[in-house]
């Protein structure tokens, strides 16, 4: 009886050790695969002004009365134009990222929120998510000019009012890839990887 218990215990330990070895090997393979794939940037959709082209000009009024100019005379700041909706859960999940980027960039970046629809729903979203620091404009023509077909969508406009990067953004990595693409002088990280297949983009 004792011999059987000892044998069973030894076999169980062998199974546990084998499973641990397999798990470590799998984790290593996942890590290698992640390195090979590299970070995925924002999905660039067709239509609208392309990277390097001038931003369409708009003079708008935010829902709190602030005047907002997009395009036109450059003021030396970069603009992050973030298209969102009060009913979009992914948009909501990205708002803390927007706030974090705004803090990190400071006065060099202005964030403009863009949407359309019911004003009261938009005001409720601003209050609920504490977005008072950012002007929110309601303009269907603005979305049409940038050919925004899916949300959340972001456009990075450089200090010369040229489109630096744009795309559909579903997570923090996508949003930050717009700034990375601008720093590398490419339309998107996918474009950079196609031009430089042997180079690895740092996370």
N, C-alpha and C positions, 0 to 999 in steps of 0.2 A: 504493500500500500504506500509506504513512504517513498519507495523507489519510483513508483508511478507518479507521485506528486512532484518529486524532484525533476523527473524527466519532463513532465508537463510544464513546469516553471521554466526550465531551460529552453524548451521549444518556444514558449511564449516570448521570452527575452530575445531569442534569435529573430522571431517575427518582428518584434518592435524595433530592433536594431536595423533589420533589413528595410523596414518601412521608413525609418529615419534617413537612411542613406538615399533611398529613392526620392524622398521629399527634398533633401538638399540638392540632389542632382536636378530635379525639376525646377527648383527655385533658381539655380544657376542658369539653366537653359532659358527661363523666362527673362532673367536679367540680360543675357546675351541678345535675345530677340529684341528686347526693348532698346538696347544700344544700337542695334542694326537699323531698326525702324526710325529712330530719332523722333524728336517732337513733331507733332502734327500741327500745322498752322491753320489759321482761319480759312474756311472754304470760300474762295473767290468766285462769285457768281457773275455771269455775263451781263452786259448792259451797264448803263450809267457811265460817268466819267472814269477813264482808266488811270492807272498809276502814272504820275507825271503830268497829267492834264490839270488844267485849272479847275478849281471847284466852282460849281454854279453859284451865282450870287443871290442871296436872299436877305431881305431886311424884315425881320419878324418881331412880334411881341410875345414874350413868354407869358404864361398864365398868371404870373405875379406882377405883370406890368413892365418888366425889364425889356429893354430893346436889345435884340440879338442880331448881329450881322454875321452871315456866313459867306465867305468868298469876298471878292472886291479888294480893297486896299489892305495890305498886310500890316499886322500890328506887332509882328515879331514873336508871336506865341503859336504853339502847336494847338490844334483843336481836335478833340476826340468827340465825334458826333455819334451818339449811341441811340439807336432806334429801339424802342421797347413798347410794351403794352401792359396795362394793369392786370390783364388776364393771362399773361405769359409767365409760367412758373420758372422757366430757365432765365428769363430776364431778371426776375426777382433774385435768383441765386447768384447772379453776377453783380448785383448792386454793391455788395461789400467789396468786391474786387475793384469796381469803378472808384469807390471812395478811397481805397488803399492806393491805387495808382495816382489819383489826384493829390493825395498827401505827399507821395514820393516825388512827384514832378514839381509840385509847388506852383509858383507863378509862371513857370514856363509852359504850363498846360492849362487850357480851359476846357471844361467838359460841358457839352450841351446835350440835353436829353430831347429826343424827338418822338412824337407820337401823333395820334389823331383820335377822334371819337369824342365821347362825352366828357365835358370839362370837369364835372363833379367827380367822376371816377378817377380822373387824372389828379385832381387836387387831393383826393383821399389817399391815393398812392403816394404822393409827395409827403403828406403828413405821416402816413403809416411807416414809410421807409426812411423818413428823415432826410429828404433830398433837397431841402431848401437851399443848400449851397449852390445847386446847379440849376440854371434856367431850363425850363421845360417848354418847348414850343409845340403847338399843335398845327401841323401843316401837311395836308395830303400832297400838294405840289412838291414839297421838299422830298418826300419819300419817292415820288415819281421821278424826280430829277436824278436821284441816286439809284433808281431802279431797285428799290427794296421790296423783295417779294416774300421774304421769310424773316422771322424774328427769332432771337435778337440779332441785329445787324450793326456793325460798327464801321465807321470811316475815320481814318486818321488823316488830317489835313495839316501839312507842314506850315512853317512860319511864312512861307511865300504864297500861301493859299493854293498850293498844288496838292492833289490827292497823293498821299504817300503810301497808303495801304488801306485795304478794305476787305470785308468779307463777313460771312455768317460765323458768329462766335457762340459756341455752346458751353465753353468752360474757360477757366482762368488761362490755361495754356493758349487757347485760341486768341484771347484778347491780348495777351502779352506778345504773341507772335507778330502783331501789327507793328509794335515798337521795334521788335527785332528785325523785321523785314525792312523798316525804314532805315535802321542803323546800317544794314548791309546793302542798301540801295537797290533792293529787288522788290518785285510786286508782291511776292509771298514767299514763305519758307519752302513751299513745294517748288517754286520757280528756282530758288537758290539750290535746292538739292538736285534738280534736273541739270543745272549748269555745272554743279560741282559734285558729281556722284561719289567721289572718293572722300569727301570731307564730312566730318561729323559735326553737327550743330550742338553746341553746349546747351545743357538743360538749364 
